[in-house]
Amino acid sequence: MPSFSSSSLMKRSVSYFAALIHQNYTILGVRRINPSSTALSQPHSTSVSSESIHLTDNFVRRMKELQANEHEEKMLRLSIEAGGCSGFQYSFSLDDKTNSDDRIFEREGVKLVVDNISYDFVKGSTVDYVEELIRSAFQVASNPSAVGGCSCKSSFIVG
């Protein structure tokens, strides 16, 4: 059985994942994002602007319910991951820490945290909490960056 060094495995893994990312860009027809217009090139700010993320009443209500059961203040983290049935998927998790590249959106003491890279995909969006017969979940109710997506609003395509 051949032995592999960790560095050669790493090099092959990086090449493999780089090829997959390039393939996803090609399949989805995603245009390259202009680096000068990304959130990474903008100064860190928590102020509300026209490209803010809007939090609904249901979002605020549910977060307050969740915080009532916690010993320390929790924030909801929204991040974007490759995957899902449409190419990119929304990921929500409770968090108690922020990173230096996070943007924080607050309403009535409830906070949504989005890292700068994910922010480029969701700026101008509305985040809601929806209760349905089949599930109850946080979701991105509207996203001006999305040109399509699945019916459950868990994933999307950028244009």
PLY file of the C-alpha trace (Angstrom):
ply
format ascii 1.0
element vertex 159
property float x
property float y
property float z
element edge 158
property int vertex1
property int vertex2
end_header
0.00 0.00 0.00
1.55 3.35 -1.01
2.19 5.92 1.68
1.20 9.55 1.16
2.73 12.50 2.89
0.33 14.99 4.35
1.73 17.78 2.13
1.15 15.83 -1.10
-2.36 14.97 0.05
-2.97 18.64 0.85
-1.70 19.75 -2.58
-3.96 17.26 -4.34
-6.93 18.24 -2.19
-6.46 21.94 -2.87
-6.22 21.29 -6.62
-9.30 19.09 -6.52
-11.41 21.66 -4.61
-10.18 24.52 -6.78
-11.32 22.58 -9.84
-14.74 21.93 -8.26
-15.19 25.62 -7.46
-14.22 26.59 -11.01
-16.65 23.98 -12.35
-19.47 25.39 -10.17
-18.76 28.90 -11.47
-18.89 27.58 -15.03
-22.06 25.52 -14.57
-23.92 28.30 -12.78
-22.68 30.99 -15.14
-21.62 33.05 -12.13
-19.81 36.19 -13.06
-16.68 37.09 -11.17
-17.29 39.56 -8.37
-15.42 42.83 -8.78
-13.02 42.90 -5.79
-13.37 46.67 -5.42
-17.14 46.37 -4.86
-17.10 43.54 -2.32
-17.75 43.88 1.37
-14.12 42.92 2.03
-12.95 46.16 0.42
-15.44 48.26 2.40
-14.69 49.57 5.89
-16.23 47.51 8.70
-19.54 49.06 9.61
-22.62 48.12 11.58
-24.63 51.10 10.36
-27.90 50.69 8.51
-27.74 51.48 4.80
-29.80 50.78 1.70
-27.91 47.50 1.45
-28.75 46.51 5.01
-30.30 43.19 5.93
-33.88 43.58 7.10
-35.14 41.60 10.10
-38.87 40.84 10.34
-41.10 40.97 13.41
-41.26 37.14 13.43
-37.45 36.99 13.37
-37.20 39.31 16.40
-39.93 37.44 18.30
-38.33 34.02 17.78
-34.82 35.21 18.66
-36.14 36.73 21.90
-37.78 33.37 22.72
-34.51 31.54 22.08
-32.50 34.03 24.13
-34.84 33.63 27.10
-33.59 30.03 27.47
-29.88 30.93 27.21
-27.45 31.97 29.95
-25.53 34.29 27.64
-26.64 36.44 24.73
-26.83 34.54 21.44
-26.81 35.98 17.95
-28.02 34.29 14.80
-25.22 33.76 12.28
-26.13 33.66 8.60
-23.52 32.27 6.25
-23.47 31.11 2.65
-22.09 27.71 1.68
-21.59 26.05 -1.68
-24.21 23.36 -2.19
-27.93 22.88 -2.02
-30.12 22.12 -5.00
-29.49 25.55 -6.56
-25.74 26.06 -6.08
-25.50 28.05 -2.84
-27.29 27.44 0.44
-28.11 29.52 3.48
-26.78 28.29 6.80
-28.13 29.56 10.13
-26.57 28.90 13.53
-26.66 30.42 17.01
-23.39 32.03 18.02
-22.09 33.98 20.99
-18.94 35.39 19.37
-18.20 37.74 16.50
-15.17 37.80 14.24
-13.29 40.84 12.95
-14.83 40.45 9.47
-18.46 40.23 10.68
-21.24 42.68 9.99
-23.83 42.96 12.73
-27.46 43.87 12.08
-29.59 44.66 15.12
-33.25 45.26 15.77
-34.84 45.57 19.22
-31.71 44.10 20.86
-31.66 41.01 18.62
-28.61 40.53 16.42
-27.93 38.86 13.08
-24.24 38.32 12.26
-22.99 37.90 8.68
-19.36 37.52 7.63
-18.15 39.85 4.86
-17.93 37.17 2.17
-21.48 35.94 2.84
-22.69 39.54 3.02
-21.88 40.03 -0.67
-24.49 37.34 -1.44
-27.24 38.60 0.91
-27.03 42.41 1.07
-30.48 43.93 0.81
-32.15 40.68 1.89
-34.97 40.12 4.36
-34.49 37.46 7.05
-37.63 35.96 8.56
-38.77 33.17 10.87
-41.47 31.06 9.26
-43.72 28.48 10.91
-45.27 25.99 8.49
-46.89 22.59 8.83
-43.76 20.76 7.68
-41.14 22.89 9.43
-40.36 26.03 11.36
-37.12 27.79 10.48
-35.24 30.98 9.90
-35.05 31.75 6.20
-34.03 34.43 3.76
-37.47 35.56 2.60
-36.19 37.76 -0.21
-32.71 38.17 -1.67
-32.09 40.73 -4.44
-28.82 38.93 -5.35
-30.63 35.67 -6.13
-31.93 35.05 -9.64
-33.48 31.72 -8.76
-33.71 29.11 -6.06
-35.56 26.16 -4.68
-39.13 26.35 -3.42
-38.11 25.76 0.21
-35.91 28.90 0.11
-32.91 27.02 1.47
-30.71 27.53 -1.59
-30.31 30.00 -4.43
-28.50 30.93 -7.65
-26.72 34.26 -8.09
-26.88 36.16 -11.36
0 1
1 2
2 3
3 4
4 5
5 6
6 7
7 8
8 9
9 10
10 11
11 12
12 13
13 14
14 15
15 16
16 17
17 18
18 19
19 20
20 21
21 22
22 23
23 24
24 25
25 26
26 27
27 28
28 29
29 30
30 31
31 32
32 33
33 34
34 35
35 36
36 37
37 38
38 39
39 40
40 41
41 42
42 43
43 44
44 45
45 46
46 47
47 48
48 49
49 50
50 51
51 52
52 53
53 54
54 55
55 56
56 57
57 58
58 59
59 60
60 61
61 62
62 63
63 64
64 65
65 66
66 67
67 68
68 69
69 70
70 71
71 72
72 73
73 74
74 75
75 76
76 77
77 78
78 79
79 80
80 81
81 82
82 83
83 84
84 85
85 86
86 87
87 88
88 89
89 90
90 91
91 92
92 93
93 94
94 95
95 96
96 97
97 98
98 99
99 100
100 101
101 102
102 103
103 104
104 105
105 106
106 107
107 108
108 109
109 110
110 111
111 112
112 113
113 114
114 115
115 116
116 117
117 118
118 119
119 120
120 121
121 122
122 123
123 124
124 125
125 126
126 127
127 128
128 129
129 130
130 131
131 132
132 133
133 134
134 135
135 136
136 137
137 138
138 139
139 140
140 141
141 142
142 143
143 144
144 145
145 146
146 147
147 148
148 149
149 150
150 151
151 152
152 153
153 154
154 155
155 156
156 157
157 158
